[in-house]
Structures are given as structure tokens and as C-alpha cells.
Amino acid sequence: MPHPANPPRRAATPLPWPPALEAMAERRRLAPGTALFRAGDPARHVFGLAQGQVALRRVGVAGEDIVIHLAQAGECFAEASLHGGHYHCTAEAVGTADVAAVPAEALRARLRDDPDFALQWSALLAAQLRRTRARVERLCLRSAADRVLHLLQTEGHGRDGAYTPRSTLRALAAELGLTPEALYRTLAALQRAGRLRRDGPVLRLR
């Protein structure tokens, strides 16, 4: 019987990674609630998320559970493992998740020996940092409508800010810091006001 952390494989979802980085990765499929690593474990891999969500958690001073980051499809995480001996948080799959594990030692060696690859890696991290900063800015907005419009303005493509959610609308609501019901109401209100239109799953500014 397969281990619950490694159900039968399906076709791998491409990651927006340099081909050399993808070639170094081992794909893993995580069942809901599976811990990819725990705080204090030896830091041996950097991870990319091909599908699903992974919550990075820490325990607060009062013993409370704190989600310090919710990794989304297309992102890498645990990059600090390149420069530290142990993971400083616990990574847990939210729903089913497909991840790519890159050995930290092999990645360090490639960064030392291949300047072009090092530039690609730095560009990947820079793009992710930009998205993270935009997300923090977005969560500081009080209005649900402002958060949705900000998402299309910063993450959308083209003149109409076309944005395709990476997963379900429920997952998008969590990313925006909203309940699913609040997101559904907000999208409907923006459509009625003529500020947004929906083409299937694609959200567009009007």
C-alpha cells in the first residue's frame, strides 16, 4: 500500500523554473494534512509548489499555531535551507499538493559553478519577492473590492488585467484574506458596477 505522503503519481504540472532547476527536482505528491518537513528537521531541500497550497507554520510564544506563509502554486519555499542547518517552521499540505524537492547541496553547487544558472535563480527569487510584497500591500487594504482590483492590477496580464486563479475561488479567497462568501459577493458586486467581467475562470478589469 502506498505511503499516504506519496499516493500514486499523476502527470507532473510544470513549474515556472529554469529547466536546469526542474531537472534537479524530485516530484512528490502530498495527501491533505501531510507534513513535508517539521521545525527542527535537518534542512536538506528547497521546494517548489506545482499544485495546491502548503502552509508554513510556527508555534507562537503562547503555544498558538501561526501560519507565517501560505505557499501557492508556482512558488518556491524553504529557500533558507540553502544557508541553514535546520528548518525553522513546519510545512503542511493544505489539500492535495504536488511539490518538487531540490537537494540543497546540489543547488548550492550549481549556483557556485554556473553563473548563468545563478542569475536565473536570483531572477526567480526577485519575482517571488515582488509578488510577496504586493500580497502584503493587498492584505493591508480594508475593502474586499479593493483587494480584488489590486490583485488584477498587480498580478493580471494585458491592458484589462486578465487574471486566472491558480486554483479554486475558495483558495483565492484565502489568498485575499476573505471568506469564500465575501469573495463571491464582491465579485458579483464588481460585475454589477461594471468594474469587472468574468470570462469563465478568467477575471478581467473593465
N, C-alpha and C positions, 0 to 999 in steps of 0.2 A: 504494500500500500504506500503511495507517495507520502512524503512528509508534508504536513499542512503548509509549511512555508514554501514548498516547491511543487504546486499542483502541475498536472500535465501541461507542457508548453503549447503555446499557440504562436502564430506568426508574430515576429518581433515588430514593434512600432518604431519607425526611425526616430532618432534624436537629432536635434539641430546641432550636431557636434562635428568637428573636423573628422574626416574619415579615419585618420590615424588613431584618434581617441576612441572611436567606435570599435576599431579593430582590437583594442586592448581590453575591451569590456566583456564581462561575463553577465549574461542576462539571467535575472531571477524574477519569478512571479510570486508575489506575496499574497496570502489569504488575508481577509479583513482582520485587523487587530494584531497581526504578526509584528513582532519587534525585529527590525532589521539589525539594530545594534542597541546596546544599553549604555547609559552613562557609566564610565569607568572601564568599559571594554577596550582592549588594545585597538588603536586606530590603524587599520590595515587597508582601508579602501576609501576612495572617493566615489560618490554615487551620482547617477543621473536618473531622472524620473521620466520614463517613456509614457506612462499611462497611470491615471489615478492620482491620489494625493497621499503624502506622507507627513505626519505631524511630528515635529521636533519638540520634545517635552523636557522640562526640568521640574524639580521639586522645589517649591518656594521655602522661605525661612520658617513658615508656619506649617509646612507639610503639604501645602496646596499644590495641585497639578497646574503647571503653567505651560501653555503652548507658545513657544517662542517664535515659531515659524511654521507655516503650513505650505510645504513644497508642492508646487503644481507641475503638471506635465510640461516637459521641455526644460525644466530647471535642473541644475546640479546642486548637490548639498554635501555637507561634511567635508568641504574643501580644507578646513583647518587641520584635517588629519594629515595633510602633507607636512605640517610643521609641529605636530604634537604627538605625544605618545599614546594618549587615550581620548576617547570620545567624551565630550562634556555635556551631552544630552542623550536622550533616548529617542530613536526614530521608530515610529509605529505606523503601519499602513492604515489608511482610512478607506475602507472598502478594499477591493482588489487592486493591487498596484503592480506594475511592471517596472523593474528597476534594472539599471546597468551598473555593475560594480567594477571599478577600475583599481587594480592594485596600486597603492600609494607609492611603493618603492619603484615600480615600473614607470609610473607617471613622473616621479622626480628625476629618474634617469633620462627620460625622453626630453624633459624640459631643459636639463643641463646640456644635452648633446645635440639638440635640434632647434636652432634659433627661430626658424620659420614656424615650427610647431609651438614654441613658447609664445610667439606673437598671436597665434590663433587662440591659444588658451587664455591669454590676457584679454583678447577681444571678447571671448565668451563670457569671462567674469565681468568685464566692463558693461556689457549689455545687460547682464543679470542684475548688476548693481543699479543700473538706471531704472530697470523695472521695479526693483525693490523700493527705491526712493519714491517713484511715482505711486506705488501702492501705499506707502506710509503717508504721503501727501493726500491721497484719496481718502484714507480712513479718517483723516482729520476733518473732512468735510461733514457737516452735520446733516445735510439734506440727502436723502436716498437718491433723489433725481440728480443732484449734483455729482454724486459718486458714479452713477451710471454714465452720465455725459462725460465726466473726466476720464473714465475708462476708455470710451470710444475715441476721445481726443488724443490720449497718450498712447494707447495700445492698438488703435484701429489703423486701417490702411486706406490710402487714397483720400480724395477730397471729401468723401462722405464718411470717413472714419469707420469703414467696414470692419466689424469685429465678429469673429466666430468663436463662441465659447469653447474652451478646450475640453469640456466635459458636459455635464448636465447643468441646467439652470439652478438646480439645488446647490451644486458645487460652486457655481458663480456667485450665488447669494452669500455663501460662506466666505468667499474671497473678498466680497464687498463689505463684509461685516453686517449683513442683513439677514433677516429670516426669509425663507423662500416666499412666504405670503407677501412680505413687504416688497420683495423684488417684483413679483408678479403684478402687484398693484401699481408699482412705479412704472413698469414698462407699459402697462395699459394706459396710465395717465399721460405719459410722454407721447404715446401714439395719438391719443385724443387731442393733445395740444399741438400736434403737428411738428414735434421736435425729434421724433424718432420713427423709423419704419423697420419692419421685420420681413426679411426675405428668407423664409424657412428658419434655419437656426441663426442666420446672419443678422446682426443688429447694425443699423446704419443711421447716421445723423441726417436730419432734413433741414 
